[in-house]
C-alpha cells in the first residue's frame, strides 16, 4: 500500500467521523430547540397567571379605608384613656 492510498483512507475516515460528529451535534441542537420552545410556553403561562393575580385598585382602596378606620378608632380609644385621671 503506497502513501496515496493510506492518505485517502485516513482522509475518508476523518471525513466520516467529522460527519458523524456534526450530525450528532445537529440532532442535539434540534432537541434543545424543541425543549426551549416548551419552556418558553410554560414561562408565558406563568407570566399570565401572575399578572392576573395583582390586587385591584378598588380592592386596595377598600382595604386601606377599613384599615385607617380601625386605626382611627384605636387612636380615639387611646386618647380617651389618656384623658382619664
C-alpha positions as CSV (number, residue, x, y, z in Angstrom):
1,X,0.0,0.0,0.0
2,X,1.5,3.2,-1.0
3,X,1.3,6.6,0.6
4,X,-1.6,7.9,-1.5
5,X,-3.9,5.0,-0.7
6,X,-3.1,5.3,3.0
7,X,-3.7,9.0,2.9
8,X,-7.1,8.6,1.1
9,X,-8.2,6.0,3.7
10,X,-7.2,8.3,6.6
11,X,-8.9,11.3,5.0
12,X,-12.0,9.2,4.4
13,X,-12.2,8.0,8.0
14,X,-11.6,11.6,9.2
15,X,-14.4,12.8,7.0
16,X,-16.7,10.0,8.1
17,X,-16.0,10.8,11.8
18,X,-16.4,14.5,11.2
19,X,-19.8,14.0,9.5
20,X,-20.9,11.8,12.4
21,X,-20.0,14.4,15.0
22,X,-21.7,17.1,13.0
23,X,-24.8,15.0,12.7
24,X,-24.9,14.3,16.4
25,X,-24.4,18.0,17.2
26,X,-27.2,18.9,14.8
27,X,-29.6,16.4,16.4
28,X,-28.8,17.6,19.9
29,X,-29.3,21.2,18.8
30,X,-32.7,20.4,17.4
31,X,-33.8,18.6,20.6
32,X,-32.6,21.6,22.6
33,X,-34.6,24.0,20.4
34,X,-37.8,21.9,21.0
35,X,-37.1,22.0,24.7
36,X,-36.6,25.7,24.6
37,X,-40.0,26.2,22.9
38,X,-41.7,24.1,25.5
39,X,-40.1,26.0,28.4
40,X,-40.9,29.3,26.7
41,X,-44.6,28.3,26.6
42,X,-44.5,27.4,30.3
43,X,-42.9,30.7,31.3
44,X,-45.5,32.6,29.3
45,X,-48.4,30.8,31.0
46,X,-46.8,31.5,34.4
47,X,-46.5,35.2,33.5
48,X,-50.2,35.4,32.5
49,X,-51.1,33.7,35.8
50,X,-49.1,36.0,37.9
51,X,-50.3,39.1,36.0
52,X,-53.9,38.1,36.7
53,X,-53.4,37.9,40.4
54,X,-52.5,41.5,41.1
55,X,-54.5,43.4,43.6
56,X,-57.2,45.6,42.0
57,X,-57.2,49.3,42.8
58,X,-60.7,49.2,44.1
59,X,-59.9,46.3,46.5
60,X,-56.8,48.1,47.8
61,X,-58.8,51.3,48.4
62,X,-61.5,49.4,50.3
63,X,-58.8,47.6,52.4
64,X,-56.9,50.8,53.1
65,X,-60.1,52.6,54.1
66,X,-61.1,49.8,56.5
67,X,-57.6,49.8,57.9
68,X,-57.4,53.5,58.5
69,X,-60.9,53.5,60.1
70,X,-59.8,50.8,62.5
71,X,-56.6,52.8,63.3
72,X,-58.6,55.9,63.9
73,X,-60.9,54.0,66.4
74,X,-57.8,52.7,68.2
75,X,-56.3,56.2,68.3
76,X,-59.6,57.6,69.7
77,X,-59.7,55.0,72.4
78,X,-56.1,55.7,73.4
79,X,-56.9,59.4,73.5
80,X,-59.8,58.8,75.9
81,X,-57.8,56.6,78.2
82,X,-55.0,59.2,78.4
83,X,-57.6,61.9,79.3
84,X,-58.8,59.9,82.3
85,X,-57.1,60.6,85.6
